Amino acid sequence: MSEIKKVVLAYSGGLDTSIIIPWLKENYNNPEIIAVSGNVGQADELEGLEEKALKTGASKLIVADLVDEMVDDVIIPSMMMGAKYEDYLLGTAFARPIIGKKLVEIALAEGADAVCHGCTGKGNDQVRFELAIKRFAPTMKIIAPWREWDIKGRDEEIDYAEAHNVPLKISRETNYSKDKNLWHLSHEGLDLEDPANEPQYDKPGFLEMGVSPMQAPDQATYVTLDFEKGVPVALNGEKMKASKIIEGLNQLGGANGIGLLDIVENRLVGMKDRGVYETPGGTILYRAHEVLEMITLDKDTKHMKQKLAIDFADLLYNGKWFTPLREALQAFAVDTQKHVTGTVKLKLYKGNIITSSVTSPESLYSEKLVTFEESDYNQDDATGFINLWGLPDTVQALRELGKL
């Protein structure tokens, strides 16, 4: 421990990372601590962060703007693939590889001896951070206090904070474990640890990105999204970059109670975990993209992409973003988007997303073929098709009847 002179700490200002600074000072012979916070769209959570970090012992705070990198390099390719992990839209997992990579860049630039994070030994984030660190600095020492200290839980963390005069924004009654970025907000802990307890959606202060469907307006809201080769390029007719589109969709979706998810998911480390997620804009964006693909992708490509989406989501969820397989799967996803260009109009109403219309200059949908009225399609062609398609079944049946 005496060899550790300088540590780069992944710093959010939450309960875990707030007490890690004095803990590192006490247990690693008073090293210099550079706090690094990745701005991934958590907005107001960055306010007052520098003052807090310096007051608790950090030499400085570096805030890295990672919003567009997270959106363009991780979120959009994942949306193209349709990646979901057990219906979860991967909010926390989207940010971790980008933050991990930036921690290494700063650690190397600052000449740090170690990188430290506040992830617990029970969760997925420890794996996501550390695999990113190992990818870009394989010999860098990693400090994970939750795997070293004798603190057993969040109540004891609060005790430690109070004893060391570390200011906190939470109390013992409101200390949900939360993670927020541009894409989502997660809630874990307290009453949510028992799946028998209904989430308190209507309780003031629980939801932060929107309202519950019960509190949403009685009037529907229409939203229009334009895509070019699978990339969202305009919201309600206004051209803007993808991160701004998500920001706008968060406001529209949040106001209409869109994107609430309550699941018990299978963590990488082997246990099941109950989480409540708010993903208003992301839920709308995924749906719009899926609707556009319905008329622009052929059947075989669509079905193969749905199969590979599970593998892609697993890689991201399990921290293996910086791997050859993810790169190969992403190349496939991007290639499938060559014709995914068009406009989708959706109706938002009390937690529901209703498709209003979809148009595309690259559409495979032919009204002339599918119409119930007269068309150029020759229905007699179906006879030979069915005979050939069902030939194996016919032969098997004849064998069973002894007529082969």
C-alpha positions as CSV (number, residue, x, y, z in Angstrom):
1,M,0.0,0.0,0.0
2,S,2.9,2.4,0.7
3,E,3.8,2.2,-3.0
4,I,0.5,3.9,-4.0
5,K,1.3,7.6,-4.3
6,K,-1.5,8.7,-6.6
7,V,-4.9,7.2,-7.2
8,V,-7.5,8.1,-9.8
9,L,-11.0,7.5,-8.3
10,A,-14.2,7.1,-10.3
11,Y,-16.2,9.7,-8.4
12,S,-19.9,10.2,-8.5
13,G,-20.3,12.0,-5.2
14,G,-22.8,9.3,-4.1
15,L,-22.5,7.5,-0.8
16,D,-19.9,4.9,-1.9
17,T,-17.4,7.2,-3.6
18,S,-17.9,10.0,-1.0
19,I,-16.5,7.9,1.8
20,I,-13.8,6.2,-0.3
21,I,-11.7,9.4,-0.4
22,P,-11.1,9.5,3.4
23,W,-10.9,5.7,3.5
24,L,-8.1,5.7,0.9
25,K,-6.3,8.4,2.9
26,E,-6.4,6.3,6.0
27,N,-5.6,2.9,4.5
28,Y,-3.2,3.7,1.7
29,N,-0.8,6.0,3.5
30,N,-2.3,9.3,2.4
31,P,-2.0,9.1,-1.4
32,E,-3.0,12.0,-3.7
33,I,-6.5,11.3,-5.0
34,I,-7.7,12.6,-8.3
35,A,-11.5,12.4,-8.5
36,V,-12.8,11.8,-12.0
37,S,-16.5,12.1,-12.8
38,G,-17.8,11.1,-16.2
39,N,-20.5,13.5,-17.4
40,V,-22.9,11.0,-19.0
41,G,-25.9,13.2,-18.7
42,Q,-26.7,13.0,-15.0
43,A,-27.3,16.8,-15.0
44,D,-27.8,18.2,-11.5
45,E,-25.9,15.4,-9.9
46,L,-22.7,17.2,-11.0
47,E,-23.6,20.4,-9.1
48,G,-21.4,21.1,-6.1
49,L,-19.3,18.0,-6.9
50,E,-15.9,19.7,-7.0
51,E,-16.4,21.5,-3.7
52,K,-17.4,18.2,-2.1
53,A,-14.5,16.2,-3.6
54,L,-11.9,18.8,-2.4
55,K,-13.5,19.1,1.0
56,T,-13.2,15.4,1.6
57,G,-9.6,15.1,0.5
58,A,-9.2,14.9,-3.3
59,S,-6.5,17.1,-4.8
60,K,-8.8,18.0,-7.8
61,L,-11.9,16.9,-9.7
62,I,-11.8,16.2,-13.4
63,V,-15.2,16.2,-15.1
64,A,-15.0,14.4,-18.5
65,D,-17.8,15.2,-21.0
66,L,-18.7,11.7,-22.3
67,V,-22.4,12.2,-23.3
68,D,-21.9,12.1,-27.1
69,E,-19.3,9.4,-27.0
70,M,-21.7,7.2,-24.9
71,V,-24.6,7.9,-27.2
72,D,-22.8,7.7,-30.6
73,D,-20.4,4.9,-29.8
74,V,-22.5,2.7,-27.5
75,I,-26.2,3.5,-27.4
76,I,-26.9,4.0,-31.1
77,P,-25.1,0.7,-32.2
78,S,-27.0,-1.1,-29.4
79,M,-30.3,0.3,-30.6
80,M,-29.5,-0.7,-34.2
81,M,-29.0,-4.3,-32.9
82,G,-32.1,-4.1,-30.8
83,A,-30.1,-5.1,-27.7
84,K,-32.0,-5.7,-24.5
85,Y,-31.0,-7.7,-21.5
86,E,-34.1,-9.5,-20.1
87,D,-36.2,-6.5,-21.3
88,Y,-33.8,-4.1,-19.6
89,L,-32.5,-1.3,-21.9
90,L,-29.0,-1.4,-20.5
91,G,-28.8,2.1,-19.1
92,T,-26.0,1.6,-16.5
93,A,-24.1,-0.8,-18.8
94,F,-24.1,1.9,-21.6
95,A,-22.0,4.3,-19.5
96,R,-19.5,2.0,-17.9
97,P,-17.1,1.1,-20.8
98,I,-16.8,4.7,-21.8
99,I,-16.1,5.8,-18.2
100,G,-13.6,3.0,-17.7
101,K,-11.7,4.0,-20.8
102,K,-11.5,7.6,-19.7
103,L,-10.3,6.6,-16.2
104,V,-7.4,4.9,-17.8
105,E,-6.6,7.8,-20.1
106,I,-6.5,10.2,-17.1
107,A,-4.6,7.8,-14.9
108,L,-1.9,7.4,-17.5
109,A,-1.7,11.1,-18.2
110,E,-1.5,11.9,-14.5
111,G,1.1,9.2,-13.7
112,A,-1.2,7.5,-11.3
113,D,-0.3,4.2,-9.6
114,A,-3.8,2.9,-9.3
115,V,-7.4,3.3,-10.4
116,C,-10.2,3.0,-7.7
117,H,-13.9,2.5,-8.0
118,G,-16.8,2.2,-5.6
119,C,-18.6,-0.8,-7.0
120,T,-19.7,-3.5,-4.6
121,G,-18.5,-7.0,-4.8
122,K,-22.0,-8.2,-5.5
123,G,-22.7,-6.2,-8.6
124,N,-22.0,-6.0,-12.4
125,D,-20.3,-2.7,-12.5
126,Q,-17.1,-3.9,-10.9
127,V,-16.7,-6.3,-13.8
128,R,-17.5,-3.6,-16.4
129,F,-15.1,-1.1,-15.0
130,E,-12.3,-3.5,-14.4
131,L,-12.5,-5.2,-17.8
132,A,-12.3,-1.7,-19.5
133,I,-9.3,-0.8,-17.3
134,K,-7.5,-4.2,-18.1
135,R,-8.1,-3.6,-21.8
136,F,-6.3,-0.2,-21.9
137,A,-3.9,-0.6,-18.9
138,P,-3.4,-4.3,-18.2
139,T,-0.8,-3.8,-15.5
140,M,-2.6,-1.0,-13.7
141,K,-3.5,-1.7,-10.0
142,I,-7.2,-1.6,-9.3
143,I,-8.5,-0.8,-5.8
144,A,-12.0,-1.9,-5.0
145,P,-12.7,-0.8,-1.3
146,W,-15.9,-2.9,-1.1
147,R,-13.8,-6.0,-1.5
148,E,-11.3,-4.8,1.2
149,W,-12.9,-2.8,4.0
150,D,-15.0,-4.2,6.9
151,I,-18.0,-2.0,6.2
152,K,-21.0,-4.4,5.8
153,G,-23.8,-2.2,4.3
154,R,-25.2,1.2,3.6
155,D,-26.1,2.0,7.2
156,E,-22.4,1.5,8.2
157,E,-21.4,3.7,5.2
158,I,-23.5,6.5,6.6
159,D,-22.0,6.0,10.0
160,Y,-18.5,6.3,8.5
161,A,-19.5,9.4,6.6
162,E,-20.9,11.1,9.7
163,A,-17.8,10.2,11.7
164,H,-15.6,11.8,9.0
165,N,-17.8,14.8,8.3
166,V,-18.6,13.7,4.8
167,P,-21.6,15.6,3.5
168,L,-24.4,13.5,2.1
169,K,-27.5,14.3,0.0
170,I,-29.4,11.2,1.3
171,S,-30.8,10.0,4.7
172,R,-31.1,6.5,6.1
173,E,-34.7,6.5,4.9
174,T,-34.1,7.6,1.3
175,N,-30.8,5.9,0.5
176,Y,-31.9,4.0,-2.6
177,S,-29.0,2.9,-4.6
178,K,-29.4,4.9,-7.8
179,D,-27.5,5.3,-11.1
180,K,-28.4,8.1,-13.5
181,N,-27.3,9.1,-16.9
182,L,-28.9,10.6,-20.1
183,W,-30.5,7.3,-20.9
184,H,-32.0,6.2,-17.6
185,L,-32.3,6.2,-13.8
186,S,-32.2,3.0,-11.8
187,H,-33.5,2.4,-8.3
188,E,-32.4,-0.5,-6.0
189,G,-32.4,-1.2,-2.3
190,L,-34.7,-0.4,0.7
191,D,-38.3,-1.6,0.1
192,L,-37.5,-2.7,-3.4
193,E,-35.3,-5.6,-2.1
194,D,-38.5,-7.5,-1.5
195,P,-40.3,-8.3,-4.8
196,A,-43.6,-8.5,-2.9
197,N,-43.5,-4.7,-2.4
198,E,-45.0,-2.5,-5.1
199,P,-42.8,0.4,-6.2
200,Q,-44.1,3.7,-4.9
201,Y,-44.4,5.4,-8.3
202,D,-46.8,8.1,-7.0
203,K,-44.7,8.9,-3.9
204,P,-43.2,12.4,-4.2
205,G,-39.5,12.2,-5.0
206,F,-39.4,8.5,-6.1
207,L,-39.5,9.1,-9.9
208,E,-37.1,11.7,-11.2
209,M,-37.3,11.5,-15.0
210,G,-41.1,11.6,-15.3
211,V,-44.5,10.8,-13.7
212,S,-46.4,7.5,-13.2
213,P,-48.9,6.6,-15.9
214,M,-51.7,7.3,-13.4
215,Q,-50.5,10.9,-13.1
216,A,-49.9,11.4,-16.9
217,P,-52.2,13.8,-18.9
218,D,-55.6,12.6,-20.3
219,Q,-54.6,13.9,-23.7
220,A,-52.2,12.0,-26.0
221,T,-48.9,13.4,-27.2
222,Y,-47.7,12.8,-30.8
223,V,-44.0,12.5,-31.5
224,T,-42.2,12.1,-34.9
225,L,-38.8,10.6,-35.4
226,D,-36.7,10.6,-38.6
227,F,-33.9,8.1,-39.1
228,E,-31.1,7.9,-41.7
229,K,-29.5,4.5,-42.0
230,G,-30.7,3.5,-38.6
231,V,-29.5,6.7,-36.9
232,P,-32.0,9.1,-35.4
233,V,-31.5,12.5,-37.0
234,A,-34.6,14.6,-36.3
235,L,-37.3,15.0,-33.6
236,N,-40.6,16.4,-34.6
237,G,-39.1,17.6,-37.8
238,E,-36.2,19.4,-36.2
239,K,-32.7,18.2,-37.1
240,M,-30.4,17.6,-34.1
241,K,-27.7,15.2,-32.8
242,A,-28.7,11.9,-31.2
243,S,-28.0,13.0,-27.7
244,K,-30.3,16.0,-28.0
245,I,-33.0,13.7,-29.5
246,I,-32.8,11.5,-26.5
247,E,-32.9,14.5,-24.2
248,G,-36.1,15.7,-25.9
249,L,-37.7,12.3,-25.8
250,N,-36.9,12.1,-22.1
251,Q,-39.1,15.2,-21.5
252,L,-41.9,14.0,-23.8
253,G,-41.8,10.4,-22.5
254,G,-41.4,11.3,-18.9
255,A,-44.4,13.7,-19.0
256,N,-46.5,10.8,-20.3
257,G,-45.4,8.1,-17.9
258,I,-43.4,6.2,-20.5
259,G,-40.5,3.8,-19.9
260,L,-41.1,2.4,-16.3
261,L,-39.7,-1.1,-15.8
262,D,-39.8,-3.3,-12.7
263,I,-37.8,-6.5,-13.1
264,V,-35.9,-9.1,-11.2
265,E,-32.8,-9.6,-13.4
266,N,-30.0,-12.2,-13.4
267,R,-26.8,-10.5,-12.4
268,L,-23.5,-11.6,-13.9
269,V,-22.2,-12.6,-10.5
270,G,-25.0,-15.2,-10.1
271,M,-27.7,-13.7,-7.9
272,K,-31.0,-12.2,-8.9
273,D,-31.6,-8.5,-8.3
274,R,-34.7,-6.4,-8.3
275,G,-34.5,-3.1,-9.9
276,V,-36.9,-0.3,-11.0
277,Y,-35.8,1.6,-14.1
278,E,-36.9,4.9,-15.7
279,T,-36.0,5.0,-19.4
280,P,-38.6,7.4,-21.0
281,G,-36.6,8.6,-24.1
282,G,-34.8,5.3,-24.7
283,T,-38.1,3.3,-24.7
284,I,-39.6,5.6,-27.3
285,L,-36.4,5.5,-29.5
286,Y,-36.2,1.7,-29.4
287,R,-39.9,1.4,-30.4
288,A,-39.6,3.9,-33.2
289,H,-36.6,2.1,-34.6
290,E,-38.3,-1.3,-34.4
291,V,-41.4,0.1,-36.2
292,L,-39.2,1.4,-39.0
293,E,-37.4,-1.9,-39.4
294,M,-40.7,-3.7,-39.8
295,I,-41.0,-2.2,-43.3
296,T,-37.4,-1.9,-44.3
297,L,-35.7,-5.1,-43.2
298,D,-36.2,-8.5,-44.9
299,K,-37.4,-11.4,-42.9
300,D,-34.1,-13.4,-42.7
301,T,-32.0,-10.4,-41.7
302,K,-34.6,-9.3,-39.1
303,H,-34.8,-12.7,-37.5
304,M,-31.0,-13.2,-37.4
305,K,-30.6,-9.8,-35.9
306,Q,-33.1,-10.7,-33.2
307,K,-31.1,-13.8,-32.3
308,L,-27.8,-11.9,-32.3
309,A,-29.3,-9.1,-30.2
310,I,-29.3,-11.4,-27.2
311,D,-25.6,-12.1,-27.6
312,F,-24.8,-8.4,-28.1
313,A,-26.8,-7.4,-25.0
314,D,-25.0,-10.2,-23.0
315,L,-21.6,-8.8,-24.0
316,L,-22.5,-5.3,-23.0
317,Y,-24.2,-6.3,-19.8
318,N,-21.3,-8.6,-18.8
319,G,-18.6,-5.9,-19.4
320,K,-17.2,-7.3,-22.6
321,W,-17.7,-4.2,-24.7
322,F,-14.0,-3.9,-25.8
323,T,-13.8,-7.3,-27.4
324,P,-13.5,-8.6,-31.0
325,L,-16.9,-10.3,-30.9
326,R,-18.7,-7.1,-30.0
327,E,-16.9,-5.3,-32.8
328,A,-17.9,-8.0,-35.3
329,L,-21.5,-8.1,-34.1
330,Q,-21.7,-4.3,-34.3
331,A,-20.4,-4.4,-37.9
332,F,-23.2,-6.7,-38.7
333,A,-25.8,-4.4,-37.0
334,V,-24.5,-1.4,-38.9
335,D,-24.6,-3.2,-42.2
336,T,-28.3,-4.1,-41.6
337,Q,-29.2,-0.4,-41.4
338,K,-28.3,0.5,-45.0
339,H,-32.0,0.8,-45.8
340,V,-33.4,1.8,-42.4
341,T,-34.3,5.3,-43.4
342,G,-37.7,6.9,-42.9
343,T,-40.2,8.6,-40.5
344,V,-42.1,7.1,-37.6
345,K,-45.0,8.8,-35.8
346,L,-46.0,7.6,-32.4
347,K,-48.7,8.4,-29.9
348,L,-47.8,8.6,-26.2
349,Y,-50.6,8.1,-23.7
350,K,-50.4,7.2,-20.0
351,G,-47.4,4.9,-20.3
352,N,-48.4,3.5,-23.7
353,I,-46.6,3.9,-27.0
354,I,-49.1,3.5,-29.9
355,T,-47.9,3.4,-33.5
356,S,-49.5,6.1,-35.6
357,S,-47.7,5.8,-38.9
358,V,-44.4,4.8,-40.6
359,T,-43.1,5.8,-44.0
360,S,-39.8,5.0,-45.8
361,P,-38.4,5.6,-49.3
362,E,-36.7,2.2,-48.7
363,S,-39.8,0.3,-47.7
364,L,-40.3,-3.4,-48.6
365,Y,-44.0,-3.1,-48.0
366,S,-46.1,-3.4,-51.2
367,E,-49.7,-2.5,-51.0
368,K,-50.1,-3.8,-54.5
369,L,-49.0,-7.3,-53.4
370,V,-50.8,-7.5,-50.1
371,T,-54.1,-5.9,-51.0
372,F,-57.3,-7.9,-50.6
373,E,-58.4,-6.3,-53.9
374,E,-57.3,-7.3,-57.4
375,S,-53.5,-7.4,-57.7
376,D,-50.7,-8.7,-59.9
377,Y,-50.0,-11.6,-57.5
378,N,-50.9,-15.0,-59.0
379,Q,-52.6,-16.9,-56.2
380,D,-52.2,-20.2,-58.2
381,D,-48.4,-20.0,-57.5
382,A,-49.2,-21.0,-53.9
383,T,-50.2,-24.5,-54.9
384,G,-46.7,-25.6,-56.1
385,F,-45.0,-23.7,-53.2
386,I,-47.1,-25.5,-50.6
387,N,-46.5,-28.9,-52.3
388,L,-42.8,-28.5,-52.2
389,W,-42.7,-26.8,-48.7
390,G,-44.7,-29.7,-47.3
391,L,-43.0,-32.5,-49.2
392,P,-41.0,-33.9,-46.2
393,D,-44.2,-34.0,-44.2
394,T,-46.1,-35.7,-47.0
395,V,-43.3,-38.4,-47.4
396,Q,-43.3,-39.1,-43.7
397,A,-47.1,-39.5,-43.7
398,L,-46.9,-41.9,-46.7
399,R,-44.2,-44.0,-44.9
400,E,-46.4,-44.3,-41.8
401,L,-49.3,-45.4,-44.0
402,G,-47.1,-48.0,-45.8
403,K,-47.7,-46.3,-49.2
404,L,-44.1,-45.3,-50.1
